[in-house]
């Protein structure tokens, strides 16, 4: 076994703290890479606090992971020692179901293996990127360009692909009016991709101070949704709303902003089931849909697109010892727009 160190939650009621653990030895098809940076996702906090489902403890969070390859298995063909590498939200899947064969491993019918808070096919818990090193099958490791800031690339592995995938699936682009609901870690990436794809992008927010940032990120318009006059001006205006909000919000209001045949795409995860009045859908043949992350091929496509178009996340680099304070700030929305841990501080 490989000795590793990281930060873990021992129980749902304890803060993250240093923890030494073991990873499996590098197998014939495995890649081991030393972790340079790991993004901080709101889902990390949800999972260590057991807010979604019972967790596997001790839990080492982190699924926005980038670093440098240290060792490869004897049958590995895709990576060499010294390559930059990345891992996102999953480290395996069944490989045999229809979804996996279609490159949709994120929707594996038998359940993909999460990068952390999951169990591998060997039955052992998986541990994430708040650590110094990781071992993953080469099929779930991604290539990273050296043209971009490695720290700012890290959040692309979740915040990036979570917004890229639905925009590509619905072919959002030139001629479309796209609203991005919420301007946080996901929302700021949705703005960048929407603009890059050629759509007219409007940020919908309850925070008036976000208007300046929205425009800096490239948004064409900004609507303060607590202002009835502003929302009235965009009633029936949008082809798509990409909803990144994880707090309860009024779907009736936002559905009224869609054109006929408009689509409301949920990528945020509110704590309670959403309420959608039937008439809000019937009036205009509108849809409420959802999207998770992307498959491995699509995630690589996204990383390559970002390298070509110089797109990265806006980040604040932190020391791992400050992770609890970072969580507190994240909950308050006090980050522009993604915390990234410098693993050299471990």
Secondary structure, DSSP 4 states (H G I P E B T S, - for coil): -EEEEEEEBSSTTS--EEEEEEE----TTEEEEEEEEEE--HHHHHHHTTSSS---SSB-----EEEEEEEE-TT--S--TT-EEEE-SEEE--S-SHHHHTT-GGG-TT--EESSSSB-TTSPBP--SSBSEEEEEGGG-EE--TTS-HHHHGGGGTHHHHHHHHHHHTT--TT-EEEEE--SHHHHHHHHHHHHTT-EEEEEES-TTHHHHHHHHT-SEEEETT-HHHHHHTTT-EEEEEE---S---HHHHHTTEEEEEEEEE-S--SS-----HHHHHTTT-EEEE-----HHHHHHHHHHHHHHT----EEEEEGGGHHHHHHHHHTT-SSSEEEEEGGG-
